[in-house]
Amino acid sequence: MTATRPAPSSVARRARGAVFALFFTNGALFANLVPRYPEVKDTFDLSDPAYGATIALFPLGAVCAGPLAAWVIRRFSSARTATLGTVCIGVALSVVGMVTVWRASIDEGGPGSATLAYVLFAVTFFLGGASDSITDVGQNAHGLRVQRLYGRSIINSFHGGWSLGAVTGGLMGSAAVGLGIPLGWHLLGAALVFIVVGAGALRFALPGTDEPGSPGMPARAPGVDGPGAIGPVTAVTPGTAAEVATPGAADAPVDTEVGHVSTRRWPWLMVITALTVLAISGTAVEDVISTWSTLYMRDFLGVHAGFAGLAFVTMLVSQTVGRLGGDRVIDALGMRRTIQFGGVLVVVGTGLAAAVPAVWTMLVGMVLAGLGCAAIVPVAMNAADDIPGMRAGVGLTVVTWLMRLSFLLGPPLVGLLVEATTLRSAVVVLPVAGAVTLVAASVLAPSPRGASRDGARE
């Protein structure tokens, strides 16, 4: 029997727009700097190893600060955490730009000032990464609150907002390079724009904290443990709903079945481990492509340098399309089948690129890889936040923190492999990541047959 789900309230719709804006700004802020990495390397006169270590400071800051995210959310709420984090990232990148410009103005006779400039850059870049990790957990936690009000999967559209922001930021950075805009002014202007967007989003976010009973949070019942709460809360049972008081909507129900990701009844440590592996398999696809695809296209396939970045752009655009449409696919196939299908796309597409080294196979592989990896990280985060018996934000924080280790450790490990073999090895890593996705997806419980998914329509 098909059940019709109520349309989301205006408050929920506005909150969805606010979370989308926060994800967009998060992707756009950092992406503004990426096209100017070569300028940073040249300005500070960094060797290749020193350059790699410097760029690794951002994920290092994220790894160090990640465990604090759950406490910050409980202290300030997920919405305020995401907004304050956005401001901190913007400020950090502005300082990074100004320090780089200052370093460029220092002549050879000022080694002390040059060292100070690098130290300031390194510390600020590290703090930017720390802010990013906390922002990431905050915006995902608030997005999951909004998803509960919707009663269906919408988390992928938020991550689509991040991808869209990354495309926008990358284009802004490339345009700034082409126009000769100084790095300091470029990053300061971009930061001001996106700080205003992030701060404005807070006004439309869900009110209250992330305590049980707040809008989008399951209500508490004494003596029973469950997901999404701080301390003992009602266990989420398929087919039940918790009532929340949402301004502008009378007793809007929170659907705890649709949008809730059920995992296998394994020990919690096994669940956390499997979800972490699943998240890392998704980020590995993104990270390997962003780090090595341009070099592979230029140095292995002989593509002109001006077009060597086409593989990365193709993957990012495909991923954006996959994330914006991913929630519809999840409503049709269920979480587990969607991830398994995504793993197959990654294996087939990148396997073709690895087996037949050519520009066309690489671009086809990037299209399939972008679509395939689109939903992996959002679903892993959603499932981590829904682990029964865990305090609010703890599962999400742990998986997000461990996932970021792949950004810190992945590039050096793949670099060693490439150094020992050829650039083709970087492409061979991709189908392996897709195969790992297929295995790790077994942690997700199968969707019940005949479950209603009418909530897929606005």
C-alpha positions as CSV (number, residue, x, y, z in Angstrom):
1,M,0.0,0.0,0.0
2,T,1.3,3.4,-1.0
3,A,1.4,6.1,1.7
4,T,1.5,9.8,0.8
5,R,4.0,11.9,2.8
6,P,3.1,15.4,3.7
7,A,4.9,18.2,1.9
8,P,7.7,19.8,3.8
9,S,6.9,23.0,5.7
10,S,8.1,26.4,4.6
11,V,10.5,26.4,7.5
12,A,12.0,23.1,6.3
13,R,12.3,24.4,2.8
14,R,14.1,27.6,3.9
15,A,16.4,25.5,6.1
16,R,17.2,23.3,3.1
17,G,18.2,26.3,1.2
18,A,20.4,27.5,4.1
19,V,22.2,24.2,4.4
20,F,22.8,24.2,0.6
21,A,24.3,27.6,0.8
22,L,26.6,26.5,3.6
23,F,27.8,23.6,1.6
24,F,28.3,25.8,-1.5
25,T,30.4,28.3,0.4
26,N,32.5,25.5,2.0
27,G,33.4,24.2,-1.5
28,A,33.9,27.6,-3.0
29,L,36.2,29.1,-0.4
30,F,39.0,26.5,-0.5
31,A,38.6,26.0,-4.3
32,N,39.5,29.6,-4.9
33,L,43.0,28.9,-3.6
34,V,43.7,25.7,-5.5
35,P,44.4,27.3,-8.9
36,R,47.0,29.6,-7.2
37,Y,49.0,26.8,-5.6
38,P,51.8,27.2,-8.1
39,E,52.1,30.9,-7.1
40,V,52.3,29.9,-3.5
41,K,55.1,27.5,-4.3
42,D,57.1,30.0,-6.3
43,T,56.6,32.9,-3.8
44,F,57.9,30.9,-0.8
45,D,60.5,29.2,-3.0
46,L,59.5,25.8,-1.9
47,S,61.1,22.5,-3.0
48,D,58.8,19.8,-4.2
49,P,58.9,17.9,-0.8
50,A,58.4,21.2,1.1
51,Y,55.5,22.1,-1.1
52,G,53.8,18.8,-0.5
53,A,54.3,19.1,3.2
54,T,53.0,22.6,3.2
55,I,49.8,21.7,1.4
56,A,49.4,18.7,3.8
57,L,49.0,21.2,6.6
58,F,45.4,21.8,5.7
59,P,44.3,18.2,6.1
60,L,46.6,17.9,9.1
61,G,44.7,20.7,10.8
62,A,41.4,19.0,9.9
63,V,42.6,15.7,11.4
64,C,43.8,17.4,14.7
65,A,40.6,19.4,15.1
66,G,38.1,16.9,13.9
67,P,37.5,15.2,17.3
68,L,36.3,18.5,18.7
69,A,33.4,18.8,16.3
70,A,30.9,16.9,18.4
71,W,31.6,19.0,21.5
72,V,31.4,22.3,19.5
73,I,28.0,21.2,18.0
74,R,26.6,20.4,21.4
75,R,27.9,23.7,22.7
76,F,26.8,26.0,19.9
77,S,24.3,23.9,17.7
78,S,25.1,22.5,14.3
79,A,23.9,25.6,12.4
80,R,26.0,28.0,14.4
81,T,29.0,25.7,14.2
82,A,28.8,25.6,10.4
83,T,28.3,29.4,10.1
84,L,31.1,30.3,12.6
85,G,33.4,27.7,10.8
86,T,32.7,29.3,7.5
87,V,33.7,32.7,8.9
88,C,36.9,31.2,10.3
89,I,37.8,29.5,6.9
90,G,37.2,32.8,5.1
91,V,39.4,34.8,7.6
92,A,42.2,32.1,7.4
93,L,42.3,32.1,3.6
94,S,42.3,35.9,3.6
95,V,45.3,36.0,5.9
96,V,47.0,33.3,3.8
97,G,46.6,35.5,0.7
98,M,47.9,38.6,2.5
99,V,50.9,36.8,3.9
100,T,51.8,35.4,0.5
101,V,51.7,38.9,-1.0
102,W,53.8,40.2,1.9
103,R,56.4,37.4,1.3
104,A,56.5,38.4,-2.4
105,S,57.4,41.9,-1.4
106,I,60.4,40.8,0.8
107,D,63.7,41.0,-1.0
108,E,66.6,38.6,-0.6
109,G,68.1,40.6,2.2
110,G,65.3,39.8,4.7
111,P,65.6,36.1,5.5
112,G,64.2,36.6,9.0
113,S,61.0,38.2,7.6
114,A,60.8,35.5,4.9
115,T,60.9,32.8,7.6
116,L,58.3,34.7,9.7
117,A,56.0,35.0,6.6
118,Y,56.2,31.2,6.0
119,V,55.5,30.4,9.6
120,L,52.4,32.7,9.5
121,F,51.3,31.0,6.3
122,A,51.8,27.6,7.7
123,V,50.0,28.3,11.0
124,T,47.1,30.0,9.3
125,F,46.7,27.3,6.7
126,F,46.7,24.7,9.5
127,L,44.0,26.6,11.3
128,G,42.0,26.9,8.1
129,G,42.0,23.1,7.8
130,A,41.0,22.8,11.5
131,S,38.0,25.2,10.9
132,D,37.1,23.2,7.7
133,S,36.8,19.9,9.6
134,I,34.5,21.4,12.2
135,T,32.4,23.2,9.6
136,D,32.1,20.0,7.6
137,V,30.6,18.1,10.5
138,G,28.4,21.0,11.5
139,Q,26.8,21.5,8.1
140,N,26.3,17.7,7.7
141,A,24.7,17.4,11.1
142,H,22.3,20.3,10.3
143,G,21.6,18.8,6.9
144,L,20.6,15.6,8.5
145,R,18.2,17.5,10.8
146,V,16.6,19.0,7.8
147,Q,16.4,15.7,6.1
148,R,14.5,14.2,9.0
149,L,11.9,17.0,8.6
150,Y,11.6,16.2,4.9
151,G,11.1,12.5,5.6
152,R,13.2,11.5,2.6
153,S,16.8,11.6,1.4
154,I,18.1,15.0,0.5
155,I,21.6,14.8,1.9
156,N,23.1,14.2,-1.6
157,S,21.8,17.5,-2.9
158,F,23.7,19.3,-0.1
159,H,26.9,17.6,-1.2
160,G,26.0,18.5,-4.7
161,G,26.0,22.1,-3.5
162,W,29.6,21.6,-2.3
163,S,30.6,20.3,-5.7
164,L,28.9,23.2,-7.4
165,G,30.7,25.6,-5.0
166,A,34.0,23.9,-5.8
167,V,33.5,24.4,-9.5
168,T,32.5,28.0,-8.9
169,G,35.6,28.6,-6.7
170,G,37.9,26.9,-9.1
171,L,36.6,29.1,-12.0
172,M,37.0,32.2,-9.8
173,G,40.6,31.3,-8.9
174,S,41.4,30.6,-12.6
175,A,39.9,33.9,-13.7
176,A,41.8,35.8,-11.0
177,V,45.1,34.3,-12.3
178,G,44.2,35.2,-15.9
179,L,43.3,38.7,-14.9
180,G,46.4,39.2,-12.8
181,I,44.5,40.0,-9.6
182,P,46.9,39.9,-6.6
183,L,46.4,36.8,-4.4
184,G,45.7,38.8,-1.3
185,W,42.9,40.9,-2.8
186,H,41.5,37.9,-4.7
187,L,41.1,35.8,-1.5
188,L,39.9,38.7,0.6
189,G,37.2,39.5,-1.9
190,A,36.1,35.9,-2.2
191,A,36.1,35.4,1.5
192,L,33.9,38.5,2.1
193,V,31.4,37.3,-0.4
194,F,31.1,33.8,1.0
195,I,31.2,34.9,4.6
196,V,28.2,37.1,3.9
197,V,26.4,34.1,2.2
198,G,27.3,31.8,5.1
199,A,26.2,34.3,7.8
200,G,23.0,35.0,6.0
201,A,22.2,31.3,5.8
202,L,22.1,31.1,9.6
203,R,18.9,33.2,9.7
204,F,17.0,30.5,7.7
205,A,18.5,27.5,9.5
206,L,16.4,25.4,11.9
207,P,16.0,27.0,15.3
208,G,17.1,25.5,18.6
209,T,19.9,23.1,19.5
210,D,20.6,19.5,18.4
211,E,19.1,18.2,21.6
212,P,16.2,15.7,21.4
213,G,12.9,17.4,20.7
214,S,14.4,20.2,18.7
215,P,13.1,20.5,15.1
216,G,14.5,17.6,13.1
217,M,15.6,15.7,16.2
218,P,13.9,12.6,17.5
219,A,12.1,13.1,20.8
220,R,13.5,11.5,23.9
221,A,11.9,8.7,25.8
222,P,13.3,7.6,29.2
223,G,15.5,4.5,29.4
224,V,15.9,3.7,25.7
225,D,19.0,4.4,23.5
226,G,18.8,5.4,19.9
227,P,20.5,7.5,17.2
228,G,20.5,11.2,16.8
229,A,20.3,12.3,20.5
230,I,22.6,13.4,23.2
231,G,22.4,10.6,25.8
232,P,19.5,8.1,26.1
233,V,16.8,8.7,23.4
234,T,14.0,6.8,21.7
235,A,15.2,4.1,19.4
236,V,14.3,4.7,15.8
237,T,11.8,2.1,14.7
238,P,10.7,1.9,11.0
239,G,7.2,3.3,10.5
240,T,7.2,5.6,13.6
241,A,7.6,9.3,13.7
242,A,8.5,11.8,16.4
243,E,6.5,15.1,16.6
244,V,8.5,18.3,16.6
245,A,7.3,21.9,17.1
246,T,8.5,23.8,14.1
247,P,7.6,27.5,13.8
248,G,5.3,27.9,10.8
249,A,4.3,24.3,10.7
250,A,1.8,22.7,13.0
251,D,3.2,19.5,14.6
252,A,5.3,18.6,11.5
253,P,6.3,14.9,11.8
254,V,9.8,13.7,11.6
255,D,9.9,10.5,9.6
256,T,12.5,8.2,11.1
257,E,12.4,5.7,8.3
258,V,12.9,7.6,5.1
259,G,16.2,9.4,5.2
260,H,17.4,7.2,8.1
261,V,20.2,4.9,7.0
262,S,20.0,1.5,8.7
263,T,23.2,-0.5,9.2
264,R,23.8,-4.2,9.9
265,R,23.3,-5.4,13.5
266,W,27.0,-5.7,14.0
267,P,29.1,-4.5,17.0
268,W,29.4,-0.7,16.8
269,L,33.2,-0.9,16.3
270,M,32.7,-3.0,13.1
271,V,30.0,-0.6,11.9
272,I,32.3,2.4,12.4
273,T,35.2,0.7,10.7
274,A,33.1,-0.4,7.7
275,L,31.6,3.1,7.3
276,T,35.0,4.7,7.5
277,V,36.3,2.3,4.8
278,L,33.3,3.2,2.7
279,A,33.9,6.9,3.1
280,I,37.6,6.6,2.4
281,S,36.9,4.6,-0.8
282,G,34.7,7.5,-2.0
283,T,37.2,10.2,-1.1
284,A,40.0,8.2,-2.6
285,V,38.4,8.4,-6.0
286,E,38.1,12.2,-5.6
287,D,41.6,12.7,-4.1
288,V,43.5,10.5,-6.6
289,I,41.8,12.2,-9.6
290,S,42.4,15.7,-8.2
291,T,46.0,15.0,-7.4
292,W,47.2,12.9,-10.3
293,S,44.8,13.2,-13.3
294,T,46.3,16.4,-14.6
295,L,49.9,14.9,-14.5
296,Y,48.6,11.7,-16.1
297,M,46.9,13.5,-18.9
298,R,50.0,15.7,-19.6
299,D,53.0,13.5,-18.9
300,F,51.6,10.0,-19.8
301,L,49.0,10.7,-22.4
302,G,50.8,13.7,-23.9
303,V,47.8,16.1,-23.6
304,H,48.7,19.9,-24.0
305,A,49.1,21.5,-20.6
306,G,46.2,23.9,-21.2
307,F,43.8,20.9,-21.5
308,A,45.4,18.5,-19.0
309,G,43.0,19.6,-16.3
310,L,40.0,18.4,-18.3
311,A,39.9,15.0,-16.6
312,F,39.5,16.6,-13.2
313,V,36.9,19.1,-14.3
314,T,34.9,16.3,-16.1
315,M,34.9,14.2,-12.9
316,L,33.8,17.2,-10.8
317,V,31.0,18.2,-13.1
318,S,29.8,14.6,-13.3
319,Q,29.9,14.3,-9.5
320,T,27.9,17.5,-9.2
321,V,25.2,16.0,-11.5
322,G,25.3,12.8,-9.6
323,R,24.8,14.5,-6.2
324,L,22.1,16.8,-7.3
325,G,20.1,13.8,-8.7
326,G,21.4,11.3,-6.1
327,D,18.5,11.6,-3.7
328,R,16.0,10.7,-6.4
329,V,18.1,7.6,-7.2
330,I,18.3,6.7,-3.5
331,D,14.5,7.0,-3.2
332,A,14.1,4.6,-6.2
333,L,16.8,2.1,-5.4
334,G,17.5,2.4,-1.7
335,M,20.8,3.4,0.0
336,R,22.7,0.1,-0.3
337,R,21.8,-0.6,-4.0
338,T,22.8,3.0,-4.9
339,I,26.2,2.6,-3.4
340,Q,26.8,-0.8,-4.9
341,F,25.8,0.6,-8.3
342,G,28.1,3.5,-7.8
343,G,31.0,1.1,-7.0
344,V,30.3,-0.8,-10.2
345,L,30.4,2.5,-12.2
346,V,33.8,3.4,-10.7
347,V,35.2,-0.1,-11.4
348,V,34.0,-0.2,-15.0
349,G,34.9,3.4,-15.9
350,T,38.3,3.7,-14.3
351,G,39.1,0.1,-15.1
352,L,38.6,1.0,-18.8
353,A,40.9,4.0,-18.4
354,A,43.6,1.9,-16.7
355,A,43.3,-0.9,-19.2
356,V,43.2,1.3,-22.4
357,P,45.4,4.4,-21.8
358,A,43.9,7.0,-24.1
359,V,42.3,10.4,-23.7
360,W,38.8,9.2,-24.6
361,T,38.9,6.3,-22.2
362,M,40.1,8.7,-19.4
363,L,37.3,11.1,-20.0
364,V,34.7,8.4,-20.1
365,G,36.2,6.9,-17.0
366,M,35.9,10.3,-15.3
367,V,32.3,10.7,-16.2
368,L,31.5,7.2,-14.7
369,A,33.7,7.8,-11.7
370,G,32.1,11.1,-10.9
371,L,28.6,9.6,-11.0
372,G,29.7,6.5,-9.1
373,C,31.4,8.2,-6.2
374,A,28.8,11.0,-5.9
375,A,26.7,9.4,-3.2
376,I,29.3,7.4,-1.3
377,V,30.5,10.0,1.2
378,P,27.0,11.5,1.9
379,V,25.5,8.0,2.6
380,A,28.5,7.0,4.8
381,M,28.0,10.2,6.8
382,N,24.3,9.8,7.0
383,A,24.7,6.2,8.3
384,A,27.4,7.3,10.8
385,D,25.0,9.8,12.3
386,D,22.3,7.1,12.6
387,I,24.2,4.5,14.4
388,P,22.0,3.3,17.3
389,G,23.1,4.1,20.8
390,M,25.6,6.8,19.9
391,R,25.4,10.4,21.1
392,A,24.5,13.1,18.6
393,G,27.3,13.9,16.2
394,V,29.7,11.3,17.6
395,G,29.5,8.7,14.8
396,L,29.5,11.4,12.2
397,T,32.5,13.1,13.8
398,V,34.5,9.8,14.1
399,V,33.9,8.8,10.5
400,T,34.6,12.3,9.1
401,W,37.8,12.5,11.1
402,L,39.1,9.1,10.0
403,M,38.1,9.8,6.5
404,R,40.3,12.9,6.4
405,L,43.3,10.7,7.2
406,S,43.0,9.6,3.6
407,F,43.6,13.1,2.4
408,L,46.6,13.3,4.6
409,L,48.1,9.9,3.8
410,G,46.8,9.1,0.3
411,P,48.9,11.5,-1.9
412,P,52.3,10.4,-0.4
413,L,51.4,6.7,-0.6
414,V,50.2,7.0,-4.2
415,G,53.3,9.1,-4.9
416,L,55.6,6.3,-3.7
417,L,53.7,3.9,-5.9
418,V,54.0,6.2,-8.9
419,E,57.7,6.8,-8.2
420,A,58.4,3.1,-8.1
421,T,56.4,2.4,-11.3
422,T,54.7,4.9,-13.7
423,L,51.9,7.5,-13.6
424,R,49.6,4.8,-14.9
425,S,49.6,3.3,-11.4
426,A,47.6,6.2,-10.1
427,V,44.8,5.3,-12.5
428,V,45.0,1.7,-11.5
429,V,44.3,2.7,-7.9
430,L,40.8,4.0,-8.9
431,P,39.1,0.6,-9.8
432,V,40.6,-0.8,-6.6
433,A,38.8,2.0,-4.7
434,G,35.6,1.1,-6.5
435,A,36.0,-2.6,-5.6
436,V,36.5,-1.6,-1.9
437,T,33.2,0.4,-2.1
438,L,31.3,-2.8,-3.3
439,V,32.7,-4.7,-0.3
440,A,32.2,-2.0,2.3
441,A,28.6,-1.3,1.2
442,S,27.7,-4.6,2.9
443,V,27.5,-2.6,6.2
444,L,24.3,-1.0,5.0
445,A,21.1,-2.9,5.7
446,P,19.1,-3.8,2.6
447,S,16.0,-1.6,2.0
448,P,12.8,-3.3,3.0
449,R,10.9,-4.6,0.0
450,G,7.8,-2.6,-0.9
451,A,8.8,0.4,1.2
452,S,7.0,3.5,0.1
453,R,9.1,6.2,-1.5
454,D,6.5,8.6,-2.5
455,G,8.4,11.3,-0.6
456,A,10.7,11.5,-3.6
457,R,8.5,14.1,-5.1
458,E,8.5,17.7,-3.9
